[in-house]
Amino acid sequence: MNLCARLRLLGAAVPFFILSCSNEAHDTHRTSDDLHAGMDHSKEFGQQWDVPDYVDNFRLIDHNGKGHELFYHGTASAIVVMTHGNGCPIVRGAMPEFREIRDTYKNEGVQFFLLNSNLQDSRKSVSAEASEYNIDIPILLDEHQIIGESLGVSRTAEVYVIDPAQGYKLIYHGPLNDRQTYERQRDEAKNNYLTDVLDAMLAGRTVTTEAPSLSPGCLINFPERDQKATHTTISYSKDIAPILMDRCVECHQPGGIGSWAMTDYEMIEGWAPMMREVVRTDRMPPWHADSHIGTFKGDRSLTGEQVKTLIHWIEAGAPRGEGPDLLAEANFSAPEWPLGEPDLILSLPAQKVPATGVVDYTYPIIENPLTEDKWLKATTIKVGSRETVHHVLSGYMPEVPADGIGRTSRWVSSTGGYAVGAESNIQPEGSGAPLPAGGAIGFQMHYTPVGKEVTDETQIGFYFHDETPELINRSSVVIDVSIVIEPNQPRHKETAYLEFPADATLINAFPHAHYRGYASDLRLRYPDGTEKMLLSLPRYDFNWQRTYEFEEPINIPAGSKLIADYVYDNSTANPANPDPDSQVIWGEQSYEEMLYTAFTYRWNDETTSNRKDEYSRLLRAGRHFGAMDDNINGVLEKEELRGALGAEFAPSFDRMDFDGDGAVAQKEFMAAMAARGRARGQQ
């Protein structure tokens, strides 16, 4: 007697998740009406929720840590989303067919996703399930459930077909087909709802496919949606205003970089729909580090609870409720110098910012007035026009450039930067960064026009140690000037690394690309080959440059490789792309590209009285090798010599190959670079 029969004999209800009981698991004699009746019967286990006529934009990260935005796929012939859940037999049973449909229609411009809104599923567990069941379709993780709520999701294995050409209209909502239901499945479906819908859309016909009343699948618990009536009682005074004060008003205040100021409830009420959109698409707050990878000081992102509270309040109509208006009562004035009066203040040349248009980065310089070496304790950049200054970077240059341009490639160390909410750069306790006398300070200035002409007069304040600190903080960069991005490539990947010659500690990292930058990450490969992801930006945004300082500094054993991965979008789907038909190479102009991850670190056995400058020289000497060794196997092959950097080294490749094995090992490369340096020194 099988399990189902035993349960029925005992008068027990057979759980719906047991699909393969006896021969009934492949009962081909039941009619389509029987199966639909089975689905209707399941209504008693859960409420049906209304689905929208049109789908609002959203952005989610998938189970592999990659970011996806719905409206990015505006040229797709259709977007198909099927709800997913770990352990659901309906989903597992549907996946082979869903993959087959994806393979059939992917060349027709149809985009496929899975959506997981389960409270009990984590990225780790979803990734494990995807690996076990060979799921190679992005599983979007709706961790806050706000996307599933807005779609009216009730169960797993629900299919949504969206038409971008009609303003992201929802064309179909229902099951994939009628092959499966609870405790029953056929060998073949009699009604293939999804493919019928796609065929009609691709042929330009009106979609007439009608879905059954309910899709079979595992119920998903949406506790907040079940409490929707209580969202009208969310307090603006006690719940919403404190979130905005904590995360938003630093930009959205009078004179701030935000285009509007959060001055009172009336302003928030008017902007509420736009606030909902920018939170759903992860555009605001502008903090792009994946919350699952590392923890960082000054994290500006919203917590899960804050996201849900804010979205549910807006969707409830943004009620005012009782209590004081904290925003109206707030004092938005900030101190002139948050760390106190600096030891040295330098003023940049005044810069006129036009009312409209795109302002290219500017690179002004200030000659360094110091006549003796100093140790930096902190710097603060005080911008003159908070509404137009997007970010500022600065760095020390040993020589005053003859052309007066402070390009970042000329910097030997960082002297701090500015972004809204991160205007001060403070060295860790007991440490400092060297600031030699003479030379110049170079700046990278990014301005954003605000509809009127503005003059910016930015200053930088330096704070010095009274006594020499014990520890030295140093700056370096993982860089690749050999990058080549072919035209119309939506996901072009480039990789570069630096290998550490001695034990070190990583303090922070600053990823940088241009308009085609799509994503970036930073990982550490230990000498034994194991890896740790340190920082991931699933959505890189050229408009927001930021240093990510690790909450706990990262230990880097000697022989480890610090690896920077960048993904570029040189396609028409990238709205910021200057020209998708062009081949893109390294360059400082925004229409060119960069792979540039600056970072601050310390040598573990270095002190100010026992400097290890040779370590830093060795680190820098391996920079070009790490840029060209794309497969990170420790040797250069001729096919890896690409771009401007490859063209520079290709003529001397055979001479660098001392052992004649057809490849250049890192030791051979370093020896050749040392010889070249000696030769140049003798000239």
C-alpha positions in Angstrom: 0.0 0.0 0.0 1.5 3.4 -1.0 1.7 6.4 1.2 -1.3 8.2 -0.2 -3.5 5.1 0.2 -2.3 4.7 3.8 -3.2 8.3 4.6 -6.6 8.0 3.0 -7.2 4.8 5.0 -6.5 6.7 8.1 -8.8 9.5 7.0 -5.9 11.9 6.7 -5.8 14.7 4.2 -3.1 14.1 1.7 -0.7 17.1 1.7 -0.7 18.9 -1.6 3.1 18.8 -1.8 3.1 15.0 -2.4 2.9 14.9 -6.2 4.1 11.4 -7.0 1.7 9.1 -5.3 1.2 5.7 -7.1 0.1 5.9 -10.7 -2.0 8.9 -10.0 1.1 11.0 -10.4 0.8 10.4 -14.2 -3.0 10.1 -14.5 -3.7 10.8 -18.2 -7.3 9.9 -17.9 -8.5 13.0 -16.0 -10.0 15.7 -18.1 -9.0 19.3 -18.3 -12.2 20.2 -16.5 -11.2 17.8 -13.7 -7.8 19.6 -13.3 -9.4 23.0 -13.3 -11.8 21.9 -10.7 -8.9 20.8 -8.6 -7.4 24.2 -8.9 -10.7 25.9 -8.0 -10.9 23.7 -5.0 -7.6 25.1 -3.7 -9.2 28.6 -3.4 -10.2 27.6 0.1 -6.5 27.6 1.1 -5.9 31.3 0.3 -7.3 34.6 -0.9 -6.9 35.7 -4.5 -5.4 39.2 -4.8 -6.0 41.7 -7.6 -3.3 42.0 -10.2 -2.5 45.3 -11.9 -3.3 46.2 -15.5 0.2 47.7 -15.8 3.4 46.8 -14.0 5.4 49.6 -12.3 9.1 49.6 -12.6 11.3 47.8 -10.1 14.8 46.7 -9.6 15.9 43.5 -7.7 19.1 41.5 -7.2 19.1 37.9 -8.4 20.4 34.7 -6.6 23.8 35.3 -8.2 24.1 38.9 -6.9 23.3 40.5 -10.3 21.0 43.5 -10.6 18.0 43.6 -12.9 15.6 46.5 -13.7 12.2 45.8 -15.4 12.2 48.9 -17.6 15.7 48.2 -18.8 14.1 45.7 -21.2 12.0 48.3 -23.0 12.8 46.8 -26.4 11.9 43.2 -25.4 9.0 41.7 -27.4 7.7 40.4 -24.0 8.8 39.9 -20.4 7.9 36.7 -18.7 8.0 36.4 -14.9 7.2 33.2 -13.1 7.0 33.1 -9.3 9.4 30.8 -7.6 9.8 29.2 -4.2 12.3 26.7 -2.7 10.9 23.3 -2.1 7.7 23.8 -4.1 7.0 20.7 -6.2 4.9 22.6 -8.7 7.8 25.0 -9.4 10.2 22.1 -9.6 7.9 20.2 -12.0 7.5 23.3 -14.2 11.1 24.3 -14.5 12.1 21.9 -17.3 9.2 23.3 -19.4 9.9 26.9 -18.4 13.6 26.4 -19.5 12.5 24.8 -22.7 10.2 27.8 -23.5 13.0 30.2 -22.6 15.3 28.4 -25.1 12.6 28.5 -27.8 11.8 32.2 -27.5 15.0 33.9 -26.3 16.0 34.6 -29.9 12.6 36.2 -30.4 13.5 38.9 -27.9 11.5 37.5 -25.0 13.1 38.1 -21.6 12.5 35.5 -18.8 12.8 35.8 -15.0 11.8 34.0 -11.9 10.5 36.0 -8.8 11.0 34.7 -5.3 9.0 36.5 -2.6 9.2 33.8 0.0 9.9 34.9 3.6 11.7 31.7 4.4 14.0 31.7 1.4 17.5 33.4 1.5 19.9 34.1 -1.3 22.1 31.2 -0.1 19.2 28.7 -0.1 17.8 29.9 -3.4 21.3 29.6 -5.0 21.6 26.1 -3.6 18.2 25.1 -5.0 19.1 26.7 -8.4 22.3 24.7 -8.5 20.5 21.4 -7.5 17.7 21.8 -10.1 19.8 23.3 -12.9 18.0 26.7 -12.9 19.9 29.1 -15.1 17.2 31.8 -15.3 17.7 34.8 -13.0 15.7 34.3 -9.7 14.9 37.9 -8.6 14.8 38.0 -4.8 11.9 40.1 -3.5 13.3 40.3 0.0 10.9 43.0 1.2 7.9 41.5 -0.7 6.8 44.9 -2.0 7.1 43.7 -5.6 5.1 40.5 -5.0 2.5 42.5 -3.1 2.1 45.0 -6.0 1.8 42.2 -8.5 -1.0 40.5 -6.6 1.1 37.3 -6.2 -0.6 34.6 -4.2 1.3 31.4 -5.1 4.4 30.1 -6.7 4.4 29.1 -10.4 2.1 32.0 -11.3 3.2 33.4 -14.7 3.1 37.1 -15.6 3.5 38.2 -19.3 4.3 41.9 -19.7 4.3 43.9 -22.9 6.8 46.7 -22.8 5.5 48.1 -26.1 2.2 48.9 -24.4 3.6 50.7 -21.4 4.4 47.4 -19.6 0.9 46.2 -19.7 0.1 42.9 -18.1 -1.1 40.7 -20.9 -1.5 37.4 -19.1 -1.6 36.1 -15.6 -2.1 32.4 -14.8 -0.4 29.0 -14.9 2.3 28.0 -17.4 -0.1 25.2 -18.8 -2.5 22.7 -17.4 -0.1 19.8 -17.1 0.2 20.0 -13.3 -2.2 20.4 -10.4 -2.1 19.3 -6.7 -1.4 15.6 -6.4 -1.8 15.2 -10.2 0.2 15.7 -13.3 -0.1 14.6 -16.9 2.7 13.5 -19.2 1.8 16.3 -21.5 -0.3 19.5 -21.3 -3.5 19.9 -23.2 -3.5 23.7 -22.9 -0.2 25.6 -23.3 -1.3 29.0 -22.1 2.1 30.7 -22.0 3.3 29.7 -25.4 -0.1 30.5 -26.9 0.2 34.1 -25.5 3.7 34.5 -26.7 2.9 33.2 -30.2 0.0 35.7 -30.5 2.2 38.6 -29.3 5.0 37.8 -31.7 2.6 37.4 -34.6 1.0 40.8 -33.8 -2.4 39.2 -32.9 -4.7 40.1 -30.1 -4.1 37.8 -27.1 -7.3 35.9 -26.5 -5.9 33.2 -24.1 -7.9 33.1 -20.9 -6.3 31.7 -17.8 -8.0 29.3 -15.4 -9.3 30.9 -12.3 -6.2 30.0 -10.2 -2.7 28.8 -10.8 -1.6 25.7 -8.9 1.3 26.5 -6.6 2.5 26.9 -3.1 0.9 29.7 -1.1 3.2 32.6 -0.3 2.8 34.3 3.0 2.5 38.1 2.6 1.8 39.1 6.3 1.9 42.9 5.5 -0.6 42.6 2.7 -2.9 40.7 5.0 -2.6 43.8 7.3 -3.2 46.3 4.6 -5.9 48.1 6.4 -3.5 48.9 9.3 -1.1 50.7 6.9 -3.3 53.8 7.1 -2.3 54.0 10.8 1.5 54.2 10.0 2.5 57.5 11.7 4.1 60.2 9.6 5.4 61.8 12.8 6.7 58.7 14.6 7.6 56.4 11.7 8.1 58.3 8.4 9.7 61.6 9.3 12.5 59.9 11.4 13.4 57.7 8.4 13.6 60.7 6.1 15.6 62.6 8.7 18.1 59.7 9.0 18.5 58.8 5.4 17.3 61.5 3.1 17.4 65.1 4.2 21.2 65.4 4.0 20.6 65.7 0.2 17.0 66.9 0.3 17.4 70.1 2.3 17.5 73.8 1.2 20.7 74.2 -0.7 21.4 70.5 -0.8 22.1 68.4 -3.9 18.6 67.1 -4.0 16.3 68.8 -6.6 13.7 69.4 -3.9 13.8 69.9 -0.2 12.0 67.8 2.5 10.8 70.8 4.4 7.5 69.6 5.7 4.7 67.0 5.4 3.0 68.8 2.5 6.2 68.5 0.4 6.5 64.8 1.3 2.8 64.2 0.4 3.3 65.8 -3.0 6.5 63.8 -3.8 5.3 60.5 -2.3 4.6 58.7 -5.7 8.0 59.6 -6.9 9.6 58.5 -3.6 7.8 55.1 -4.1 9.3 54.8 -7.6 12.9 55.6 -6.7 12.9 53.2 -3.7 11.4 50.4 -5.8 14.1 50.9 -8.5 16.8 51.3 -5.9 17.8 54.7 -7.2 17.4 56.3 -3.8 19.1 56.5 -1.4 22.2 56.4 -3.6 24.0 53.6 -1.9 24.9 50.8 -4.3 26.7 48.2 -2.2 25.0 44.8 -2.1 23.8 44.4 1.5 24.7 40.7 1.5 28.4 41.5 0.8 30.3 43.1 3.6 29.4 45.9 6.0 30.6 49.5 5.6 30.8 52.7 7.6 28.4 55.4 6.7 25.9 53.0 5.0 23.1 55.2 3.6 20.8 52.5 2.4 17.3 51.8 3.8 16.8 48.8 6.0 14.2 46.2 5.0 11.8 47.5 7.6 12.3 51.1 6.5 11.6 50.1 2.9 8.4 48.3 3.9 7.2 51.1 6.2 7.8 53.8 3.7 6.3 52.0 0.7 3.2 50.8 2.6 2.6 54.3 4.0 2.8 55.8 0.5 0.5 53.1 -0.9 -2.0 53.8 1.9 -2.3 57.4 0.7 0.6 59.0 2.7 -1.8 59.9 5.7 -0.7 62.8 7.9 -2.0 61.4 11.2 -1.3 63.0 14.5 1.9 64.4 16.0 4.4 67.1 15.3 6.0 67.6 11.9 9.7 66.9 12.6 10.8 68.1 9.1 9.1 71.5 9.6 10.7 71.9 13.0 14.2 70.7 11.9 17.2 73.0 11.7 19.0 72.2 8.5 22.0 74.4 9.0 25.3 72.5 9.1 28.6 73.7 10.8 31.0 75.4 8.5 33.7 72.8 9.3 32.3 69.7 11.0 35.7 68.7 12.5 36.6 72.2 13.7 38.8 74.8 12.1 41.4 73.1 9.8 45.2 73.5 10.1 45.3 74.4 6.5 42.6 75.7 4.1 43.1 75.7 0.3 40.6 77.3 -2.0 39.9 76.0 -5.5 39.4 78.4 -8.5 35.8 79.5 -8.8 33.9 77.4 -11.3 30.8 78.5 -13.2 28.2 75.7 -13.5 25.7 76.2 -16.4 22.0 76.0 -15.9 21.6 72.9 -18.1 23.5 70.3 -20.0 26.2 67.8 -19.0 29.3 69.2 -17.4 32.5 67.2 -18.1 34.7 66.4 -15.2 37.2 69.2 -14.4 40.6 68.6 -13.0 41.9 71.8 -11.3 45.1 72.0 -9.2 46.3 73.9 -6.2 50.0 74.3 -5.6 50.9 72.8 -2.2 52.1 75.6 0.1 53.7 73.2 2.7 57.4 73.7 3.1 57.8 70.6 5.4 56.3 67.1 5.3 53.1 66.5 7.3 51.0 63.6 8.5 47.4 63.8 7.6 44.9 63.1 10.4 41.8 64.1 8.3 40.6 66.2 5.5 37.2 67.9 4.9 36.0 69.2 1.6 33.6 72.2 1.9 31.8 72.7 -1.3 30.5 76.1 -2.2 27.4 75.0 -4.1 25.9 71.9 -2.5 23.1 71.7 -5.0 25.5 71.4 -8.0 28.6 69.7 -6.6 28.0 66.0 -7.0 31.4 64.7 -5.9 35.0 65.8 -5.4 38.1 63.6 -5.3 41.6 64.9 -4.5 45.1 63.5 -4.6 48.7 64.5 -4.1 51.1 65.1 -7.1 54.9 65.3 -6.5 55.2 67.8 -9.4 53.1 70.8 -10.4 51.8 69.8 -13.9 52.9 72.1 -16.6 49.4 72.0 -18.2 47.7 72.8 -15.0 45.5 69.7 -15.2 45.3 67.5 -12.1 44.4 64.2 -13.8 43.9 61.3 -11.5 46.6 59.3 -13.3 49.1 61.8 -11.9 48.2 61.3 -8.3 50.4 59.2 -6.0 48.1 59.2 -3.0 44.6 60.3 -2.1 44.0 63.4 0.0 40.3 62.8 0.5 37.0 63.3 -1.3 33.5 64.6 -1.0 30.0 63.1 -1.6 26.8 64.1 0.2 27.0 62.7 3.7 30.7 61.9 3.3 32.6 65.2 3.2 35.2 64.3 5.8 37.9 61.7 5.5 39.3 60.6 8.9 42.3 58.3 9.2 41.9 55.4 11.6 43.1 55.9 15.2 46.8 55.9 15.5 47.5 56.2 11.8 48.1 58.9 9.2 48.8 59.4 5.6 51.9 61.2 4.4 51.5 64.6 2.8 55.0 65.7 1.5 56.0 69.3 1.0 55.7 70.9 -2.4 54.1 69.5 -5.5 50.4 70.1 -5.9 46.9 68.8 -5.0 44.8 67.7 -7.9 41.0 67.5 -8.0 38.3 65.7 -9.9 35.2 67.9 -9.8 31.8 66.6 -10.9 29.0 69.1 -11.3 25.3 68.6 -11.9 23.3 71.6 -13.4 20.1 72.5 -11.5 18.3 74.8 -13.9 20.2 78.0 -13.1 23.8 79.2 -13.5 25.7 78.8 -10.3 29.3 79.7 -9.2 31.0 77.1 -7.0 33.9 78.0 -4.7 35.0 74.8 -3.0 37.6 74.6 -0.3 39.6 71.7 1.3 40.7 71.7 4.9 43.6 69.7 6.1 44.1 68.4 9.7 47.6 67.3 10.7 48.9 65.2 13.5 50.8 67.1 16.1 53.2 64.2 16.5 54.2 61.5 14.1 51.6 58.7 14.2 52.7 55.1 14.6 51.0 53.6 11.5 51.1 54.6 7.8 48.1 54.5 5.5 48.9 54.2 1.8 46.9 54.5 -1.4 47.0 52.4 -4.6 44.8 51.4 -7.5 43.7 48.3 -9.4 43.7 49.7 -12.9 43.4 48.3 -16.5 44.3 50.7 -19.4 44.1 47.8 -21.8 40.3 47.5 -21.8 38.5 47.2 -25.2 34.7 47.1 -25.4 33.2 46.2 -28.7 30.1 47.9 -30.1 26.6 46.9 -29.0 27.8 44.6 -26.2 25.3 44.6 -23.3 27.5 42.7 -20.8 31.2 43.1 -21.5 33.5 42.0 -18.6 37.0 43.1 -17.7 39.2 42.0 -14.9 42.4 43.3 -13.3 44.3 42.6 -10.1 47.2 43.4 -7.8 49.2 40.8 -5.9 50.4 41.8 -2.5 54.1 41.1 -1.7 53.6 41.3 2.0 50.8 41.1 4.7 48.5 44.1 4.5 45.3 45.5 5.8 42.6 46.9 3.4 40.8 49.9 4.8 38.5 51.1 2.0 37.8 50.9 -1.8 36.6 53.3 -4.4 35.3 51.7 -7.7 35.2 54.0 -10.7 34.0 53.6 -14.3 32.1 55.9 -16.7 28.7 55.9 -18.5 28.9 52.3 -19.7 29.7 50.9 -16.2 27.0 48.4 -15.3 28.3 46.6 -12.3 31.5 46.2 -10.3 32.9 44.0 -7.5 36.1 43.5 -5.5 37.2 40.1 -4.4 40.2 38.7 -2.6 41.9 35.5 -3.8 44.0 34.0 -1.0 47.3 32.1 -1.7 45.5 28.8 -1.4 43.1 29.7 -4.2 40.0 30.3 -2.0 38.2 33.6 -2.5 36.1 36.1 -0.5 33.9 38.8 -2.0 34.6 42.1 -0.3 32.4 44.6 -2.2 29.7 44.2 -4.8 27.9 46.9 -6.7 25.2 45.1 -8.7 24.2 48.5 -10.1 27.1 50.8 -10.8 25.9 54.4 -11.2 28.4 56.9 -12.7 26.4 59.7 -11.1 27.3 58.6 -7.6 31.0 58.1 -6.8 31.7 56.9 -3.3 34.4 55.4 -1.2 33.3 52.3 0.7 35.1 52.0 4.1 35.0 48.5 5.6 33.4 48.3 9.1 36.1 45.8 9.9 39.4 46.3 7.9 40.2 43.3 5.7 43.4 41.2 6.4 45.3 40.5 3.2 48.0 37.7 3.5 51.1 38.0 1.4 50.6 36.5 -2.0 46.9 37.3 -2.1 45.4 39.0 -5.2 43.0 41.9 -4.9 40.8 41.4 -8.0 38.5 44.0 -9.5 35.7 42.9 -11.9 33.8 45.3 -14.0 30.8 44.8 -16.3 30.1 47.3 -19.1 26.9 48.0 -21.0 27.7 49.3 -24.5 24.1 48.6 -25.8 21.2 50.7 -26.8 19.4 49.6 -23.6 21.8 51.7 -21.6 20.2 55.1 -21.4 23.5 56.8 -20.5 25.4 55.3 -23.4 27.0 58.0 -25.5 27.3 55.8 -28.6 26.6 52.0 -28.6 28.1 51.7 -32.1 31.6 52.7 -31.1 34.5 50.6 -29.9 35.4 51.9 -26.4 38.9 52.0 -25.0 40.5 53.4 -21.8 40.3 57.2 -21.4 39.6 59.9 -19.0 36.7 61.4 -20.9 33.2 60.2 -19.9 32.6 58.8 -23.4 35.6 56.6 -22.9 35.9 54.0 -20.1 37.9 53.1 -17.0 38.6 50.2 -14.8 39.8 52.0 -11.8 39.4 50.8 -8.2 41.4 53.0 -5.8 41.9 51.7 -2.2 43.6 52.6 1.0 45.7 50.0 2.9 48.5 49.5 5.4 51.5 47.1 5.5 51.1 45.1 8.7 54.7 45.3 9.7 55.2 48.9 8.7 55.4 51.9 11.1 56.5 55.4 10.5 59.9 54.6 12.1 60.2 51.4 10.0 58.9 52.2 6.5 58.4 49.6 3.9 58.5 51.6 0.7 59.9 48.7 -1.2 56.6 46.8 -0.6 54.7 49.6 -2.3 57.1 49.7 -5.2 56.6 45.9 -5.7 52.8 46.4 -5.5 52.9 49.1 -8.2 55.3 47.1 -10.4 52.8 44.3 -10.8 50.0 46.7 -11.8 50.3 46.2 -15.6 50.8 42.5 -15.3 47.6 42.2 -13.3 45.8 44.3 -15.9 46.8 42.1 -18.8 46.5 38.7 -17.1 42.8 38.4 -17.7 42.4 34.7 -16.8 44.5 35.3 -13.5 46.7 32.2 -14.1 50.0 34.0 -13.3 51.3 34.1 -16.9 50.8 36.3 -19.9 49.9 34.8 -23.2 50.2 36.8 -26.5 46.4 36.8 -27.0 46.1 38.7 -23.6 48.0 41.7 -25.0 45.1 43.9 -25.9 44.4 47.6 -26.2 46.9 50.4 -25.7 48.8 48.5 -22.9 49.0 45.3 -25.0 50.4 47.3 -27.9 53.1 48.7 -25.7 54.3 45.4 -24.5 53.7 43.2 -27.5 57.0 44.1 -29.3 59.1 43.0 -26.3 57.1 39.9 -25.5 59.7 37.4 -26.8 62.5 39.2 -25.0 60.6 39.0 -21.7 60.0 35.3 -22.2 63.4 34.4 -20.7 62.7 30.6 -20.5 61.2 30.5 -24.0 58.1 28.6 -23.0 55.8 30.9 -25.0 54.4 32.8 -22.0 55.7 35.5 -19.7 55.5 34.6 -16.0 55.1 37.3 -13.4 58.8 37.0 -12.3 59.9 37.4 -15.9 57.7 40.4 -16.3 58.9 42.0 -13.1 62.6 41.4 -14.0 62.0 43.0 -17.4 60.3 46.0 -15.8 63.2 46.4 -13.4 65.7 46.3 -16.3 63.7 48.8 -18.2 63.6 51.1 -15.2 67.4 50.9 -14.8 67.9 51.6 -18.4 65.7 54.7 -18.2 67.6 55.9 -15.1 70.9 55.8 -17.0 69.6 57.9 -19.8 
